[in-house]
Amino acid sequence: MSAKGKKPNKTFEKKVSVSSLGTPDKDGFLTKQGGSYKNWKRRWFVLKGDTLYYFKTQKDTEQTGQIKIEKNSLCSPEQGMRTGKKSKFYFSVGTASRTFFLFAETEETMKQWVERISRSIEALNGGGSASVPPSGGIPGSSSTPVAPVTTTPAVGGGESSSPPPAANHSNDSPEKDRNIVDAAPVKDDSFNKEEGVRARINRAKTVIPFLQDEESKVLEFWEIWSESIPPREDLQPGMAIEFHVSTSANMQKLTWRTAGPQNIFIQKMVDFFWNVGAPESEIDKLNEIGADINPIKIGSWIDMSAKGGMDGGWYFPVDIPLKQAIEAADDGEPSRIVNEWAEKHGVDKSYSVGRDMGAAPPRQTEIRMRLPGSDFQTQLKIGLDAFTAFDFPPLPTNALSILQEATEPGICMSVITSSEGFVRLGLLVPKPSQDTVKKLCSISGANYEDLFEFENSLGSSGPYFAEYQFLKEGFGYGVYKEGFDIVFHFLVGTETID
């Protein structure tokens, strides 16, 4: 029996109806055990090729879920199973990530299902034939939806064609700098070739004081997330895995982010969310938004703080219409206000959208966008207008004074909304000089030398963004700093294969 106790296999699956599946390989009522809660529910099952769909009724317009049959799957009777339900005939379908338990009302029905599903497994291994060939991807598509990072994407779900600018303290040209971003990683050429990016991530962890306690729940959370990142060996030529870290100036809060090709990230991401207790409804939400956007690249992130704060979620670092990004958020007044502000200023694209997977609501959705305008002052004016439109306090005078010393265009904006209101707003200003970083540390009451040590541990030549950020009261939950803060964003590097 394969992979008992693991969590459900998830992909970005298109919704299908019972009628759209046509003539099934087999169908009928079975009772299935739940994943999170071990209760039993009667469902209408339809086997079609390499997928076992299940519905609440025979006339449903979309499936409740599906089980993707794999080459190494195993279907067999479970004669010794005891659940308190007498005179039932149990069997299981094992996949690489979970074993599904079901029962039929008669022994003959159970045997028929086991025999038919086993034939589908044999067909995948070239030892038999199913009536419908394996889809290999989203139902209704002719091929897998995932493409290498370098492939030109379809409209609405692709790689950023004009990403926000990167930053470092070198004299590299702006065109080169434009590549070091969430939306378009570059090859790991600027760092020590003798040391991999994951080694730098681990080394950076060792200079964070609150991550040194081996009994720390925060450290355990970081390790679970780290282990969920696909290995470099999973990559194909032309693909990349990118790593980003951001820290508050005083290094009391950090965010770790990684992203790469959808096909190697999705299952490990979902397993991570299950392992840390994300609600099934939010995993379903990820699936729905993913099916709508179909991003080439996806990623996960985790937040943590010295006060024990822990949060995590997903993000899609791809260019999409802003209206589509807003649809990922919960309905409410903030979404309407963001849309009105964007229309006023001609902002129509998002380069990243993400959502938290915490166990308790309200759910928070982050949207990142580039601010329009050919010069810094125009972009700054639009960004500051967002603070007014979204009812955030103005930036502190000393921070605004430092901000106005910048001249490099390429300001981006991050806004986080929830059903209960706006959560956070930040202006991401590119290429902060070392002098600017020192000034920002000073007004934050932070020690620049500590930040510099962290920067060196990452092998970085400096942050690519300095974010002027405000977290609204009530959303710090006692573990994150509310009010104004400075956050520095670093590209740690990217992994590729030859």
N, C-alpha and C positions, 0 to 999 in steps of 0.2 A: 504494500500500500504506500503510495507516494505522498510525502509532505503533509503528514497529519498535523493538525493544529495550526497550520499557517493560515494567512488571511486570504480573502477572495482575490482571484485574478481579475484585474481591471484593465480595460483599455478604453480609449475614447470611442464608445460604441454608438452608432446611429440608432435611433429608435425605430422599431419595426412593428407592424401589426400582425396579428395572426393571419389575416387574409393575404397580406403581402408576401408571405412565405410560400404560398402556393402549395403544391402537393408535398407533404412531409415524408421524411424517411420513416418516422414513427411519431405518433402523438397520443396523448391521453392524460388522465389525471394521475398525479403522484403527490405524495406529501413529503415536503422538504424541511430539513432542520435549518434554522437560522444560523447566521454567522456570529453576530455579537451576542444575541440572546438565543439560548438553545431551546427555543420553542419550535413547534411544528405547525406548518401551514400547508393547506391543500392548494396546489397550483396546476394549471394546464400546461403541460410540457410539450414542446415541439422540437424534434430532432431534425436538423437540416444540415447535411454535410458535416462540417467539423464544429458545429455550434448547437448546444442544447439550450433553447430559449424557454423561459417560463413566464406565464401570465396569470393574472388573477381569475380570468374567465376565458371562455373560448372565443369571445368576440372583442377582446381588448384591442385598442388601437396602438398601444405601445407595451413593450415587454416590461415586466417587473425586474428582470435580470437575465443573465445568460451565463452559461458555463462553456468556456472555450476548450475544446478537446485538443490535446497535444499528442505528439509522437510518443512521449513517455507516459501518457495517461494510462490509468488502469481502472477497469470497471469489474466489480466482482460482488457476489452475495456477501452479506454480513450476518452469518447465521448465529453468531454468539452475542449479537448486540442486544442490550437490555435497556429499555427506555420507559417501561411501565405501560407500554401499549401492547396489548396481547393480540395474538392472531394476525400480526402484520409481518410482511416479508420485506426485509431490509436489504439494500445494496448501497454501494458507494461508487463515486466517480472521483478518482484522484487526479489532481493536476500538480504542476510544479509548486504552486503556492498554497493550495488548500485541498482537503478532502471533503467532498460534499456527501452528506448522508440523506438517503431517501427511502421511502417504503411504498410498496404497492399493496393493494387489497387482496390479491391472490398470488400464490406461488407462480402460477403460469405467467401472469402479467410481469412479475419481477424477472423471470427468466427471459422473457421476450425483450425487455429493455436491456438487460445485461448483454444479451447476444447481439442486439442491434448496435448498441454503443461500442461494443468490442469490435464490430465490423468496421465502424468509422475510424477507430484507432488503427486497425490493420491497414485501412486505405491510406492513412497518413504515412505509414511506414512502407508503402509500396507492396503490401501483401494482400491487398483486396481492393474492392471498389465500392465507393458510396455513390448514391444516385446524383449527388451534387458535388463538384470538386471543391476543395477547401478554398475559402475566400481569401485567406492571407491578410485580411485587414478589416476595415469597416464594412459591415454588411451593405451590399449594393455597390461596392467599389471593385474594380478589377485588379487592383494592386494595393500594396501597403501604402498608407498615406504619408509615411515618413520619408524625407529626403535628406541628403547630406546638407550640412550647414552652408556649403558653398553653392548649392543649387539655387537657381532663380525660382522663387516660389510663385504659387498662384496668388491672385489678388486677395488681400484680406487676411492671409495667414502666414506671411513670409518674413524673411529676414529684413531687418531695417536697411533701407537703401541710403538713408542719410542720417546716421546715428548722431547723438549728441557728442560733443567733442570730449576728448580725454584730457588728462592733465598730468604733467610731471614737472620737474624742475630743470629739465634740459632745454636745449635750444632746438629741439626737433621742430620740423615745420608743422603748421596747423593741419595740413592734410594727413600727415602721418599720425598726429595726435587724435584725429577724429575716429580712429579705429579702436581705441582702448575704452570700450563701453560695455554696458550690460547687453546691448542689442547686437554687438558685432565684435567678438573677441579677435585678438591677433595672435600670431604665433608667439611662443614664449621665448622671444629673442633677447629681451632686455634683462634677463636674469641669469644667474650662474647655471650653466648647462650641467654642471656636476651634481646639482641638487634639484630634485623634482618639486613641482608645485605643492604636492601633498606634504612633503617634508617641511616646506616653509609654513604651511598652514599649522602643522603640529608644533613647529618651533614657536610660532606666534602665540599659540595657546599657552606655552610655558611662561610667558612674560605677563600674563594676566593674573594678578594676585588671587582673585576669587575663583580661579579654575585650578588652584594648586591642591585643594583638599580632596584627597582620593575618595572620601565618603560623600562628596558633594553631589546632590541631585542634579545640579546644573551641569557639572562635568559629565555625569552619566548621560544626561540629555544630549550634550554635545557629541559624545561617543556614539550614541545610537544613530544620530543624524549622520555623522562622518562615515559610519559603516554602511549607510544606505546609498552612498554615492557609487555609481557604477564604476567598475575598474577600467583603467585605460585600455585593457585588452579587448573590451567590448566595442571599442571604436572601429570604424572603417575609414579608409583613406578619404580625406576631405572633410571629416567630421572633427569636432572639438568639444572638450569639456572645459568650461570656464569657472573660475573661482574668484569671488569678491568678498571683501570684509569691510564693514564700516564700524566706526567707534565714536562714541561721544568724546568730546575733548578731554574730559576727565577719566575716560576709559572705565566708566561705571556701567555702561551699556554697550553691547556689541551685537551686530547682525552679521551672520555668515550666510553667503548665498552661493549656490552652484547651479549651473544649467548646462544642458547639452541636448543631443538628438532625442526626440520624443520616444523613438522605439526602444532605446536602452534605458531611459529614465523612468517611464511611467510606472512599471510594475514595482520597482524599488521604492519610488516615492510613495505609492499607495501602501506598500507594506510598512514603511516608516510611519505613516499617519495612523495606520491601525495599531501599531506597536505602542504609540504614545497616547492612544485613547481618543483619536479624532472621531467625531460622531459620523455614523454612516450617511446621514443626510448631507453632510458637507463633502464626503467622498463622492456621493452621487452628483452634487453640484459641480465638482471638479470635472466629472465625466461629461455633464451636460454642456458646460462652457467649452471644454476641450473639443467636443464633437462639433460645436458651432464654429469655433475659430480654427480648429485643426492646425495648431502651430507646429512649425518645423522644430522649434526648440522650446523646451520646458525646463523648469527648475524648482528647487525647494529652498526655503530659507528658515533660519531660526533666529529668534531674539533671545537675549539673556541679560541679566543685570546682577550687580553685586548684592542686591537685596533679595535674590532668589527668583527673579522674574524669568519665566520660560514661556516662549510662544513659538509657533511655527506655522508654515503655510506653503503655498505654491505660487509660482509666477510664470508668466509667458513673456519673455523678452523679445517680442516681435512687433513690427509695425502693423497696427490695425486701425480702422476708423475709430475715432473717439467715442462715437455713439455706441459702437459695439463693446468697447471697454466699459462704458457706463452701465450697459445691460448686465455686466457681471456683478454689479453691486446690488444690494437689497434696495427695493423700492423705498422712496422717501423724499423728503424735501431737499436733502443735500444733492441728490442726483439731478434734480430739476435745476437747482441753482448753478451747479457746475456746468450743465448744458447751456444755460443762458449766458453765463460768463464766457464760455468757449465761443459761442456764436457771436458775441459782441466783439471778440478780439480775433476772430478768424482762426481759432485753434480747432483743427479737425482730425488730428491723428494722436494716437498714443503709442509710445514705444515700449511700454511694459504695463501689464496689468496682473495683479495678484490678489490673493485672499488668504485670510488667516484660517486655521483649522482647529482653533481652540475648542475645548469641550463645552464652553458655555457662551451663549449669545451676550451682547450683540456681535454679529459677524462684521468684520472690517475688510474693506476692499481698498487696495492702493492702486492708483493710476498715475503713471508718469508720462509727462508730455514735454515737448520742446516748445519754448516760447517764441512766437514769431517776431520778426524784426531783423533788420540787417546790422544793427549796432547795439552795443551793450545798454545804453540808456533807454532805448525803446523797449527792449526786453525787460529791463528792470521795472519800468513804469507799469507794464502789463502784469508782472509778477506781484508788485506791491498792491495793485488793484484787486488781486485775488484775496489778499488779506482783508481788505475792506468788504468785498462782495461775500466772502464766506464767514464774515463776522469773527475774525481773529484779531487780537490786539496788534497794533503796529510794532515793527521791529524796534528793539531798544536803540536809543540814540547812538550809543558807542558801537554797536554792531552795524547799524546802518552806515555810520561814518566809514568803517572799514570796508563795507560792501561797496560803497560808492567810489572807493579808490581803484576798483577793478576796471578794466577796459576791454577785456576779451569777451566777444559775444559768444553765445552758446549756452545761455542760462536755461535750465530745465526746471520743472516743477513737479513735486510729489504731493498728492492730496489723498488722504485716507478718509473714507466716509463709512457710516454705519446707519442702521435703521433708527438709531437714537440721536443722530446728528453728526456734524463734522468732528473728526477725531484729531487729525494732525495735518499740518501744512508746512511745506518746506521749499525754499528756493535753493537749487543746486547750482553753484557757481563754479565754472571750470577753471582749472589751472591755478589754484592758489599758490602764490610764491611762498618760499620759506619764511619770509618776513611776515606775510599775511597769516600764515599758520601760527607763528609765534604770538602775533597780536590777538588772534582769536582764542588761543589758549589762555592768554593773560586775562581777557575780559570774562572768561569762563571760570577763572580761578583754578585752572589746570596747570600741571607741570609739563612744559614742552619736552623736557628730557625723557620723561616716561613715554610720551607719544613717539619721540624720535627712536627710542629703543624698540618699540613695537613696529614702527615703520621699517627699521633695519632687519628685524626678525622676518618680515615678509619679503625681504629682498627688493623693496620698493624704493623708487626715487622720489616718492611723495604722493599725496592724494590726488586723484583725478577730479574730485569734486569737494568743495566745502559747502555743507548744507546749513542754511540758516532756518531753523526748525522751531515750530511751536506745537506742543501737545496740550490739548484742552484739559481743563480740570475735570477730574472724575474718570479719565481714561488711563491714568497711570497705575491704578489699582494698588497703590501703596508700594510698588516695586520698581516703577519707572518714573523718572523725573518729569513732572508736569511743568508747563510754561515754556519759556524760551531755552534753547540749547543749540550748541554747535556740534555737527557730526561730520567726520571726515570719511570719505569713501576711497577705498584702495582696490586696485586690480592686483590680485596675487599672481595670476598667470593663467595660462591655458595648457591643456594637454592635447596633443595630436599624435598620430602615428604616421610613419612614412608610407 
